[in-house]
Amino acid sequence: MKNSEIVSAAIGGTFFAIPYLALSVPIIPSLAIGACAFVAGELVLKKDTKLSLKESNFSLYQTLEEAKKQNKHIFDMISMIENASVKKDLNEINDSVTKIIKTIEKAPTKEKQLKNFFDYYLPVTVKLVDRYDEIENQKISSVESKKFNESTEKMISEINSVFKKFLNNLYQSDMLDVNVEIKVLNSMLKADGLDKDELKVGGKDE
């Protein structure tokens, strides 16, 4: 028996016992009162009970936990990187990933928009940062290493922009919904004569 059912049963039993035993109410009305109390308890407790992401979608929970580890690794690598521009990009990447993870935790259905993000882009970014740090620490001055560093720095910058787009796309539908609400509100204000222009008296706002 679930905890909510145990609590509801206790509530129902109490509401049955008090009328029947203490107030000498006949058994049938007392049972009816107890049953109603049990049902009410179930409704209230079930309404307040919210499954965690781990309980409701374990696969997504695992995906986000892995993403958190990868994002923490990116954050930890920032102090290891010498190039200031790369450090800046990595800070912004870390911030974007943090916001993406928190958004998905609050709205799991949005995960569908980010399958490639979690399966490919984020893991590859981690590998790229690790490899860049490794080559940077070698202090190799060859033409090849210079080209590698330049191309990697450019790619990390592009990844930063891409991750910002991922984050923006998550809120695209929300922003559209708000824009629609704003348009409706403006229309209602105008219809009721309450828009800013209508509220002016003697050339001044009220």
N, C-alpha and C positions, 0 to 999 in steps of 0.2 A: 504493500500500500504506500502511495506517495505521501510525502509530508503534508501537502495541502489537503489530502483526503483525511488524514489523521486529525488535523486541526479542525476541519469541517465537521467530522464525526463527533469530536469533543464538544464543539459548539452546539450541534444538534442534540447531543445527549444532555447537555446542561439545560437547554431550553425545554427539553421534555421533562427532565427530573424536577425542576423548580415548580412548574404548574401542577405536576402530578403528585409529587411527594410533599411539597411544602404548602401548596395552596389547595390541595384536594380537588383539582380539576379532573374530570373524568378522563380515562385513558385515551379514548379516541381523539378528543380535542388536543390533549397533551402531545400525542403522537404527531398530529397535524402541525402543531407549533414547532416541534422538534424537527420534522421533515423540512418545513419552510426555512428554519434556521440553518439546516445542513446545506440546502440548495443555495441559500444566500451566501453562506461561507465559501462554497465552491466557486461561485461566480466572482466574488471579490478577490479570492486568493489566486485564481487562475488568471484574472485580469492583471494582477500585480506581478505575476510570475513571468519573467522574460528569459528565454533560453539564451545562454551565452553563444558567441560565435563558434566556440569549440564544440558545443553541444548540437548546434543547429546545422553547421556546415564545417565538418572537421577538415575536409580537403582544402577549403579556402583558408581556414585557420593555419594549417601547415604552410601553405603558400606565403601567407603574410609573416609568419614567424621566420621563415627562411629569408624573406625580403628584409626583415628587420636586422637579421644577422649580416646580410650583405651590405645594408646601408650603414651599419655600425662600422664595418670594415672600411668602407669608403671614408667615413668620418675619422677613423683612427689613422688612416693613411695621409690625411691632410698635413699633419705635423711632420711627416717623413719627406714630403715633397719640398723641393727648394724653389721651384719656379713660382713666382707670386701670382702670375696669371692663372696657372693651373690650380693653385690653391684656392683662388677665388671661385673658379668654375666648380671645383669639387665641393666647396661650401654650399654653393647654390644648388648643386645636384643633390646633396644630402638633404637640404631643406625641402626641395621638391618631392623627393622620395618619401620623406617623413609625412608630408601633407597628403600625398597619394595614399599611403598606408592608412592613415587616420580616417580619410574619407571613405575608403573601402570598408573599414571596420564599422563605420556608422551606416553605410549604405551598401551592403554586400552585393546587391543586384548590379551595381556599376562595374563589378569585376569583369564582366563580359567585354567591356571596352578596353581592357588592359591585359588580355591574355598574352600577347607578344611582349608586353612590357616586363611581366614577371618571368616568362619562360625564356626570353632571349636578351632583351636590351639590358636589364639590370645585371644578370650574371656576366655578360660580355664586358660591361663597364668595369666590373670588379677585376676581371682578368687584365683588361687594358691598363688600369691604374697600377696594378701590381707589376706588370711588365715595364711600364714607364719608370716606376720607382727603381726597379732593378737596374735598368740601363743608366738612369741618371746617377745612381750611386757608383757606377763603375768609372765615372769620369773619363769615358772614352772620347777622344777628340777626332775620330775618323769621320770621313764624309758620310759613311753609311749611318753611323750613330746619330750624327747631326740631322740627317734626313728623317731618321726614325723619330727622333724627339719632336721635330717640327710637325710631322704628319700626325703624331699622337696628340700633341697639344691642340692641333686644329680639330681633331676628332673629338677630344674631350669637350672642347668649346661647342661643337655641334651637338653633342649629346646633351649638354646643358640646355641648349635651346629646345631640343626635342622633348626632354623631360618636362620642361615648362609647358609645352604644347599638350602633352599628355594630361597634365594637371588642369590646364585650361579646358580641355575637351570634357573632363569629368563634370565641370560645372556649366557646360554650354547649354544643356537643356534647362537647368535651373535658371540661368540668366534669361533665357527666352521666356520662361514662365513668368518671371518677375517683370520683364518688359511688357508682356501682355497685360499683367495686372496694373501696371503703371498707366498704360493706354486706356484701360477701362476706367480707372480712377479719374484720370483727366477728363474723360468723356462725361462721367457722372458729375464732376465738379462744374463743368461748363453747363451741363443740362440744369443743374440746380442753382446756377448763377453764383457759384462759390470759387471760381477760378481766380487767380491772382489779379487779372485785369479788372474783373468785376468788383473786387474788394477795395479798389482805390477810391478814395474820397478826396475831392479837391486836389487831385494830382499826387496824393501821398497814400502810401499803404496804411491800412488800419492797423 
